[in-house]
Amino acid sequence: MLRIEIKDGENIERALKRYKRKYRQTKVLQQIKDKKEYKKPSIQNREKLQKAKYREAYLREQES
């Protein structure tokens, strides 16, 4: 369970924004979506490799 401490004089909109950011960072929604349907381990591994290749190419492009 996420807890957000509201500081004295803090706007509720700001606290809500912090809560949403923290929720996104925990990746709860992503886990729920992933568990909706079964993926074979070979497909999971293939997707992992594709993401790694993309990330590596992106970082190389940023360096140059």
N, C-alpha and C positions, 0 to 999 in steps of 0.2 A: 504494500500500500504506500502510495506516495504522500509525502507530507510537505506542505509549503508553509513556512513560518511567515506571517504577515507582519512586517515591521511597523512601528508607530508612524502614522502619517503616510503610509504607502497606499498608493492608488490600487483599487481592486483589479483594474484592468492590467496593471503591471504584474500583480501576483498571478493572475490568470495566465498571462503570457509565460511567466516562469514555469507554471505548472504544465502547460502544453509542451514547452521545450523539454522539460524533464521526462514527460511521458513519451515523447518521440525518441529521446535518447535511450530509453529502456527497451525500445523495439518490441513492445508488447503486441501492438497491432500487427506487426510484421510476422510474429510467431503465430498468431491466430490465423492469419491468411495462409501461412505455409502449412499448417496442420489441417486445413480444410480438405485437402485431397492428398493422396499418397503419391510420392515421387520415388521412383526406383533409385537405389544408391548410385547406379551408373549415370543417371541423368543429373543427380545432385553434384557428382564429381565433375561432370562435363560443364555444368553451369559455373562451378567454382573456378575451373580453369579458364573459362571465357572471361569471367570477371577479373581474374588476375592478369590476363593478357591485356585487357582493356586498360586496367589501372597502370600497368607498366608502360604501355604506349603513351598514355596520357601524361605520366610523370616525365617521360623522356621528352615529350613535346614541350612541356613547361620549362625544362632545363635549357633547351636551345632557343 
